[in-house]
Amino acid sequence: MFIIQSPSHVEGLFFIFAGYLIPDAMPEKDKLDTPVEYLKGVGPARAAVLRSELNIFTFGHLLFYFPFRYIDRTKFASVSQINNDSMWVQLRGRISDFRIIGAGRGKRATAVFSDSTGHIELIWFQGIKWLLNKFKSGQEYILFGKPSYFNGNYNIPHPEVTLPEDNLLIQGGRLQAFYNSTEKLKSKGLDSKSIGKLFIPLLSAVKDDLQENLPDDILNKFKLMPRTEALYNIHLPVNQDLLNRATARLKFEELFLIQLRLLFNKGLRKEKFRGFVFSRVGDYLNNFYHRKLPFELTGAQKRVIREIRTDLGSGKQMNRLLQGDVGSGKTLVALMTMLIALDNGYQACLMAPTEILANQHFATIKKLLDGLSVEVALLTGSVTGSARKPLLDHLAGGIVHILVGTHALIEDKVQFKNLGLVIIDEQHRFGVAQRAGLWKKNVTPPHVLVMTATPIPRTLSMTLYGDLDLSVIDEMPPGRKPVKTVHFYDKDRLKVFGFIRRQIKEGRQVYIVYPIINESEKLDLKDLNDGFESISREFPLPGYAVSMVHGQMNTAVRDFEMQRFVRGETNIMVSTTVIEVGVDIPNASVMVIENAERFGLSQLHQLRGRVGRGSSQSFCILMTKEQLTQEGRKRIQTMVRTTDGFEIAEADLHIRGPGEIHGLRQSGMVNLVIADLVKDEKLLKLARQEAEALLSEDAGLKSEKNQSLAQYFFKTIDLKSGWGLIS
């Protein structure tokens, strides 16, 4: 049996899966790999800016730079139809009355464009001499442009003007594609129109290399357009029907190949990766369960532990994602999983993205294991010098059973005696390379449990973690009361202060979170430094005590302030989102979030999760200005309406889109080129079903009917780096 041990062990080897041999040497490069400077109309200067601005290096990269909008150039408007809703218009008429106005930088040329329904002014600020030589008064032209409104009249700046006989778009009855450009691209003559022109020579150059990559039965089943036709019609569509068919084909292809890669990697691990067999439940887990368990496990926790135990005893490497809302008890499940590893003679580690969260996990685990013979250690960037060496020695010698830490865990000097289990908390905050580092800590890859308190919508989960087995803790521990969330405007601040005083009088503590640390001229936001002064005046000593923490503070000072709040020496914690994760203070019952409209829903939900961790009723107060955008109002309304993290995540996905959801930019998540996880949810599910069905029938993609797919798949899948296999 061949075992891939880590990315560093992969180079120069063969990959074998279900009888399919993937050679180390891939097929020779085709024209799609040709550097983009060799395309007619590009050249070295334009290629340089295409690389720097759009990451377009080759013919293939340019081919998959898709338009964002299309305008039907077969349709004409009349001048009288132009109004505030007119984005782009195409007119047929005559130009007259050319004039040059002003001088120097204010110099401009104007003309009057007329049809049978009226007239509109045309304006040019550049190329004035060229214009006067090109256009003739009284000649019929076709004009295309974007109207603007100034001084009570409409005008069209810098319109595209052509003779009817020269307008190939009109003659061909074609939609015009619009491409995103930048100022640097435009400075090299690459505006949307110029980028569009590049696709005529490009498609001609690569047409023989655009082999089909979907099996015939899938093409026939869904009546999908062939790949070459789809790529032609996405850039140069003749009509709307062909554009729709091309878009559907390319969206399905993108989603299908993503799901195929995820499921293929999942199957590869399950079939070929030998895992440690944790068959024994011994004294470590039993003593904890019977002597130290702080409360009875919920049904959801018991179900998840059973799923994990099945994985650990299977002889295959576990790669499981554990999702659970804030306060649902994921850390307890993680600890019990680590104790199973200890019972079978292995060490375990837990990696967190920040020192605050690592310290919190360390303190929680130490407290839960107090009195049991389990050696727990903490390793972060702050552990240096004389404290670091004995810790590493004890770890390598097997004296340390559980190591909690930050990315410091992946350093080469950190060596385990026998690492059997890796737990990664808030997985999306780590890059793939960081996570891959833990695979090197043992010859056989350890079991992996990934945890997140950021609820992930199903469409994102299928795309981001579709190669992992999924467990969900969907039940809160008994005795927890849902946090009451209310919305107040800035004008209601005195009312909020009165409520805070009453809560403090009852012995409770309060968080007040600000979006920024220092005052900003560009952003109209409340800042922490000013807020700290205001809160200190409103809640003065000796009756009250206020502490402050933020990410720019010295670590020791920040920890000191945090501990004052933990011990109850301060009533109010003024903070930035640094307390979003890793702070567990049951006595804190009020969370006030300033400028709440500026936060994403998932982040608001995480902040709200800092309260409601005790038995008393807790509150989340969302403070906003009165004038809210439609998106901001939707977010606030959603937070007030529900405490369900998964419902909130779905709403966040629909409001902001997948690329903007908090934390997911760093996840290694694939960037979709044409598909949309919100609009194409049904298509994504269909693509996954087809990928599952295909691999269940032909796991190695070795059947004759799947050869075109296999050739494309194994050429493009990221197997050689090994990172394609890292969860």
N, C-alpha and C positions, 0 to 999 in steps of 0.2 A: 504493500500500500504506500502510495506517495503522499507525503505530508508537506504542505507549504508552511514553513515555520514562521516566516516574517518577510516583509518586503525585501530586506537585504539578502534573503536566501533565494529569491525568485529569479534574478537575472541569469540568462543563459540556459534556463531549464525548459523542459516541455511541460505543458499542462495536459493532463489526461482526465477526461470526464466521460463516464458511461461509454467508453469505447471510442470516443471521438478524440483524435490526436490533433492538438493545436501546435503547429511547428513554431520554433523560435524565430525563424525567418518568415516574415509576412510577404505577400505578393509585392512585386515591384510597384513603385509609385505610378499613379496615372495622372492625367492632365489636371485633375482636381487638386493635386498637390503642387502644381506649378506656382511659383511666386507671383503675386498679383502684379508686380511691375512689368511683367511680360505680356499683359493684356493690352490690346490696342486701346489707346485713349488714356492709359494710366501713366506708365513711366516711373522713374525713381522718385521724383519729388512727390507726386500724388500717392505713390505706394507708401512712402514714409508717413504721411499724415493719415492714410487709411489704417496703418498699423497702430499709430499712437492714439488715434481718436476712437477707432472702432474694433481694434484687435483683429483686423482683416489682413491676413498674411498671404493667403493662397486663393486660387480660383474657387476652391471649395468653400472657403470662408465667405467670399463675396456672394456666391450662389445662394447661400442660406441667410443673407441679409435681406429680410423680407420687407415689403412696403407696410406702412401703418395705415394708409388710407388710399382710396381709389375715387377718381372723379370720372363720371360718365361723359366722355367727350363727344358722344353722339347726340347729346341734347343741348338745345339752345334756350337761353332766356331772352327776354326783352328788357330794354332799359327801364321801362315802367314797372317791372316786376321786382326790381332790386329793393330790398328792405333790410332791417336790422338782422334778420335771420339768414341772409345770404352769405354763406361761407366762401364759395367760389362760384363764379359765373362765366358762362361762355356766350358771347354775343356776336352777331353778324351785322356789320354796318360800315359806315364810312367815317374817315378821320379828316378833320378840317381845323382851321384856325390855330396853327402852331404858333407858340409864343415862347420867348425866353424872358424870364423874370429874375431880377436880382443880379448879384455879382458875388464873386468869391465863393465862400463855403455855402452861402445862401442861394446860389444860382440854381435855377431849375427850369425845366422845359414843361410846357403844358400844351394840351390839345383838346379838341372837343370830339367825342365819339357819338355818332347819331344813328338811330334806326327809326323806323316808322312810328315808334311810340314815344320817343323823347331823346334826350341827350345827357351825357355824363362827362365830367372832366377826367382827363388822363394826366398823370404827373410822372416825370422822370427827374431824378436827382443826379444821375450818372449817365455817361455816354451821350451827352446832348448833341455834340457835333455829328456823331454817327447817326442819330435819329433823324436829323434834318435832311441828311443825304439819302436815307433809306425809304422813308414814307412819302407818299404823294397825296396831296389833298384831293378828295373826291374818289379815290380808289377804294374798292370794297375790300375789307379785311375781316379776318376772324380774330376776335380778341378773347383772351382768357386771363382772369385775374381775381384778386380778392378785394372786394369793395371795402372802403373805410368811410367814416362819417366825420366831417369837419366843417365847422361854421354853418351848420344847417343844411349842408349839401353832401351828397355822396360823390366819391371820386375813386379812381382805381390807380394806385401807385405801381409803377413798373410792370405794366401788363405784358403778357406774351402776345405778340402780334404776328400773324402769318397770313399770306395770301391763301385763298381757298384751295387753289391747285397745288400748293406746297404743303398743305396740312395732311400729312400721312396718317395721323391719328384719326382724323375725320373720315378720310377715304377708307381706312381699314375698319372703321366702326369699333375702335378699341377703347377700353377704359384706360385712363392714365394713372399710373402708380405714383404715390408720393412716398419718399424715403426720408427718414430722419437725417438731418445734417447738423453740422456745427459751424461756428464762425471760422475755425481753423480750416475745415474742409472747404467752406465757401471761398476762403482766401486763395485756395488752390484750384478754384473753378469747379468744385464738386458740390454744387447745390443739388436739391432733389432731382431736378430735371437732368442734370449732367450724370448723376449716379445712375438714373434710369437708362440713359443711353448706353452705359457700359454693358448692359445685359444682352444686347443684340450680338456683339462679338463674343461675349462670354458663353452664351448658350450654344452658339455655333461651334465654339472650340471644344466644349465638353460633352456634346450630345452623344458621342459614341462611348463615353465612360459612365454614363448614368444608368448602370444596370439596375434591373428591378431587384428590390430587396424584401418584398413580401411574397409569401407563397400564393400560388394561383387559387387555391381554395378559399383563402381569405379575401383576395381581390374579387372573386366571383360572388362569394357569400354577401359581401357588403356593396357590390357594384362600385368598387373603387377605381378611380382613374389611374392609368399606368403612371409610374413615377416620372418619366421624362416629360410626359404631357403636363403633369401637375406642376413641375418646376417651371416649365415654359409659361403656363397660364397663371402662375402666381405673380410673375413679373410682367408679362405681356398679355393680359387677358383680352380676348376679343369681345366677350360679353359677360354679363353677370352670372349666367348659368355656369359657364366654364370656370369662372372665378370661384363660385361656390363649391363646385366639385373638386377643384384643385385644393382649396382650403381644407375641405373635409378629408381628403386623402392625406395631406401632409400633417394635419393634426393627429389623425389616427396613427400614422407611421411614427410620429414622435412619441406619443404616449405608449404605443405598443412596444417600441424598442426599449424605452425606459423600464417598463414593467418586465420585459423579457430579461433585461440585464439583472434587475433586482432578484427575480425568481431564479434565474440561472445561478447567480452567486449563492443564493440560499440553498439551492439543491446541491451545489458543489461542496459547500461546507458540510451539509448533512451526510453526504455520501462518502466524502473523501477525508474529512478532518476527524481524526481520532480524538476523543475527549477523555479527560479524566473521569473515572467512574466513582462517583460519591455514593456508595451503596449503604453506608453506615450512618445511623443516628445514634450518637453516644452521649457522653457526660456533658460536653460543652453545651449542646442544645437542650438536653433534658434538664440540667441544673438551672439554666436560664429560664426555661419555660415554666418549671414548677416553683422556682424560688424568686425570680426577679421580674417576671412579666408584669408590666405596670397596669395593664387592664386586659380584659378578655378580647381576643382577636375578633374582628368583625368577620362576617361571612365572606366578604370580598377578599380580605387578607388571607383567610384560610384557603380560599380557592386559588389565589395567586401562588401561595407557598406550595400547594399540590402541583401546580403547573411547573414551577421551578424544580421541584424534586424529581418530577418525571424527566425533565431535561438532564439533570445532573446524574441520573442513573442510567441514561440511555447509551453511554459509550460514545456519544457524539458531542462535539463542542456546542455548548449553549450560547446562543446569541438572542437574547430576549429583551424587548423593550417593556419597561414597567411605567405605565402612565397612571397618575393619580393626582387628584386636585390637591391644592394647598391644605395641609393638615390631615390628609387621609391616612397617614401611617406608612408611607413608603420606607422611611428610615428603619422602622422596626422590622419590616419584611427583609430589608437589605441586611440588617444585623443577623437575623436568624439564618439567612442564606450563608453568611460568612461563618457562622458557628457550625453549619453542616460541613463546610470546607475544612475547618479545624478538626472536626470529628474524624475526618478521613485522612488526616496527616498533612494537610496543605495550608499554606498561608493565604491571606486575602488582603486586598487593598481597596480603598475607596478614594477616587479622584474627584475633586470638586474644582470649579472654575475660579474661585476667589479664596483668599485667605480667611475672610470673614466666614464664608460658608464652611471651609475646611475646619476652622476652629470650632464652629458650632457643631458639626458632626462629631468631631473628636470629643468635645465636652459631653454631648448627648450619649455617645457610645460608652465613654468612661463611666458616666453616671449609671447607665443601665447595667453595666457589667461589674459594678462595684461589689467586691467580696468574692468574685469568681477568679479563678486562676487563668486569666486571659491577659496577655501583654499587648497593650494598645499603644501605638506611638504616632506622633504627628510630625510630618515633614513638609515644610513650606519654604519659601525663599528666605524667610526670617530666621530659620534654624541654620545657624552657621557656626564655623569655628569649632570650639571644644565640644559643643553640644552635638554637632553633626556627625563626627567620626564614630563615637561609640554607638550612636543610633544605627549607622550604616553597618557597623560590625555586628551588632545584635540582629539586624535584619538578615544579613548574609548567613549568620550562624543559626538562624531559625528560632532565636529567643523571642523576637517580635512576631506575634501571631497575626495581628491586624495593623496595617499601616494606612493612616488617613493623611491625605495631603492634596496639594495643588499639582500643577504641571511639573513641579519639581520631581515627582515620582518617575517621570520618564527619562530623567538624566541617566547617562551610561553608568555613572558610579553607583547608582541605586540598584543593588543586586539582591534578589531573594534567594533563600535556600530552596524553596519549592512553592512557587506561586501557582495557585490553582484556581483562583477566582478574582476577577476584576469587576468592580462596580464603578460606573461612571455616572455622576450626578449632573443634571442639567447639561446633557450630552451636546445639545445644539451650540453650546458656547465653546466647544473645542473644535479645532481643525482636524481634518483627517490624519495629517501627519502626526499630530500630538497623540491621537488615540492609537495610531499604529505603533507608537513607541512602546506601549505596554505589551504588545505581542512578543517583543524580544526578551521578555523577562523570564521565559521558560522555553525549553526546546519544543515541547508540545504547547500550542496556544492555550492559555487558560480559558475557563468559562467566562462569559461576558454578560453582565446584567446592566442595561442602560436605564437610567431613571430620568424622568422629567416631570416637573410640577406645572409645566406650561402645557395646558390641554392642546392637543393637535387635532384639527379637523380631519375627518376621514380621508378627504381627497389629498391633503398634505401628507398624512401618515402613509398613504399608499405610495406616494412619490418619494418621500424623504426616508422612510423606514420600512419600505415594502419588502426588504430582504430579511427583516427580523420577525421572530414570533412575538406576538403582542399579548400582554396582560394588562388589565385595567382594574384599579381599585376604585370602584364607583359607589363606595359607601363610606360615610364618615363615622369616626368613633362615637360611641354612645355618650350622651351628655352635652355634645356640642350644639350650641344654638346658632342658627344662621345669622350672619352679620346683617344688621339693618343698614341700608344705604340710602342716604338722602342727598339732595342737591340744593345748595344755597348759592345765591349771587353775592358778589363782593359787598353790596349794600346791606347784606344781612350779617355782616361780620360780628357786630356786637352781640347779636343773638347767639352766634356760635361760641363766642368767648364765654357767655353766661353758662352755656351747656358744659363747656370744658371745666369751668370752676365747680359745677355740681358733681361732675364725674370724679374730679380730683378729691373733693370733699368726702366722697364715698370710698376713697382709697385707691382709685384707679389711676392708670398712667396713660399718656397721650403721645402719639406721633403726629408731627406736622411736617409734611414733605413738600419741598420746593423743586421746581424743574431745573433751575440753574443756581450756581454758587454766587456769581458776581453779577452786578447790574450790567445790562447790555443795552447799547444805543440802538442796535438793530432789532432787538426783540422786546416787545412790550409784555414782559413777564415779571412776576414777583421773584426776587432772588433771595437766597438763603441768608446772606450776611445781613441784609436789611431786615429780613424776617426775624432773625435771631434778636436783633436789637428791639424790634417792635414787640415781640413776644415777651422779652425780658422786662420791658417797661410795663406791659399789661399784666404780667404775672411776676411781681418783684419778690425779692427776698424780704423778710425771712419766711413768708408764708408759702413761697413756691421756689422750686429750683429747676433751672432749664439747662439741658446739655445740648451739644451740637456735634454732628459728625458729617463728614463728606469725604469723597474719594481723594481729594488733594491734601488731606491732613497727613501728618506724620503717623505711621502705623501705630506706634506706641501710644501717641496722644489719642488717636481714634479709639483704640482698644480700651484705654483708660476711661474715656467718656462713655463708651458702650457699656462697660462694666458698672459704672455708676448708675446707669439706667436699669441694668439687670438687677442690681442690688436694691433698687427702689430708692436710691439717694436723690434722684432727680424725678420730677413729676412729668416733665415734658421733654421729648426728644425732637429737636429741630434737625432735619436731615434732608439730604438728596435721596435719590433712589438707591443709594448704597445699601440701604436696609431692605431692599426688595426681596432678597433671599438670605437665609442663614440667620435670622433673628427670631428667637422663639421665647417670648415673654408673656406667659399666661395672664399676668396682671394688667397688661396693656389692653384697654378696651375701646379706645377711640383712635381712628386714623383720619386725619385731615389732609386732603391733597389739594394744594394750591394750583391754580391754572390746570385743573383736571382735564380741560378740553384739549390740552397739548399732549396728553399721553395716549398711547394705544390701549385698546381694550384689554389685551392680555397683560400688559404692564399694570394697568389699574387693578386688575384682578389679583395679580401677584402682591401688590401693595396692600390691598384689602385683606389678603390672607395673613398679614402680620398680626391682625387682631382676630378675636374670636377663638383663641387657642385655650381659653379657660372655660369655666362653667358659667360665668356671668354674661349677661347680654352685652354685645359689642356693637360698635357703630362705625360706619365709614361715611365721612362728610366730604362731598365733592364741591369744591369752591371754584366758581367760574365768573368771568365777566358776563354782562347781560347779553352782549351781541355775540352770538355763536354761529359758526358755519353750520350748514345742514349736516355735514359729516360729524362735527363736534357734538351737535345736539343728539344725533343718533347714538353716539357712544355713551353719552351721559344717561340717556333714557334706557339703554340696554343694561347699564350697571345698576340702575335703580330697580329695574324690573326683575333681574335674576341673579342668583349666586352660583348657578350651574356653569362650571368652567368650560365645559364642552360646548354649551350653547353660546357662551361668550366668544369662544374661539371661532366658531362658525360665523358669528356676526362680524368679528374682526376680519376674517377672510373675505367676506363679501364687501365690507366697507373699504378696506385698504389694499386688498390683494395679497398674494403669498409673499412677494418680495419684500414687503414692508412690515410683516408681522415681527414683533420684537424677538430679536435673537437669531432669526433663521438665516440671516445673510452669512453668518459664519459657519453654517452647518455642513458645507460641502454639497448642499442641495443643487441638483441639476438646474441650470437656467433654461427655462422653456423658451423656444424660439417663436413658435406660432400658436401653440395650445394655451389655454387659459384654464387654470384649475377651478375657477368659479363658474365660468360659462360652460365649460366642457366636462362637468362632473360626470354626466351620463356616459360620455365618450370614454373617459378615463376608466370607469368601471367595466365598460365593454372591452376595452383594450386589455385590461388585466385578466378578464375571463378568457379571452382568446389566447393570451400568453400562457396562462395556467393550463388550458386545454392542450395547447401545442406541446408544452414540455412534459405533460403527463403521458403523452403518446410517443414523444421523441425527445427524451431528456438530453441527449447529446447532440441534437440537430444533425444527425448523420443519415437520415433517410433521403432518398433521391429527391423527393418533392420539396425538401427544405434546403437544398444546396445553395440556392441563390441567397437565401436568408443567412445561412451559416457563413458563407464567404464574406458577406458584408458585416455580420455580427462579430466574427472573430478578428476582423481587421480593425474594427472601431472600438470594441470593448476594452476597457482599461485593465487588462489582466497582467501585462508584463510588469507594471509597477507594483502589483500586489495590493495596491490601495483599493482596487475594486472589490476586494474581499474583506475589507476592514469595516466593521460596523461602527 
